[in-house]
Amino acid sequence: MNHWDDSMVGRPETNGPGYVTGWTVSGLAVLGAIVAVWLLGI
């Protein structure tokens, strides 16, 4: 196997404000979905 590296496919920065914002938004979306299912009783 050849080892290759591509800047377009590389891992994202894990210490930037975009990373923190993304995790915060996704976490709030998951919590919102759980609360919505709980309140609607689906």
N, C-alpha and C positions, 0 to 999 in steps of 0.2 A: 504494500500500500504506500502510495506517495502522500507525504504530508503537504497540505496546501492551506493557504491562508488568504482570505479575501476581505478587504475592508468593508464591503457591502454586506457580508454575511457574518462579520465578527460579533463578538459579544458586546452588548451595550455597556455604557459607563454605569457603574453601580454606586457612584457616590455623587451624582449630580442632582439638582433640584427637579429635573424632569423625571428621574427614577423614583424619587420620594413621592412626587405628585401622582405619578401613575399608580403606585402601590396604594396610596391613600384613596384615590378615586375608585380603584377596583375593590378595595376593602369596603368602602361605603356602599358600593353597588351590591356587593354580596350581602351585607347586613340589611340593606333595604329590601332585597328580594326575600330574605328569610322573614323579615317582619311583615312584609306584604302577604306572604303565604300564610303566616301565623294568624294575621288579622282576618284575612278572607276565608280562612278555614278550608283551603283547597286541599 
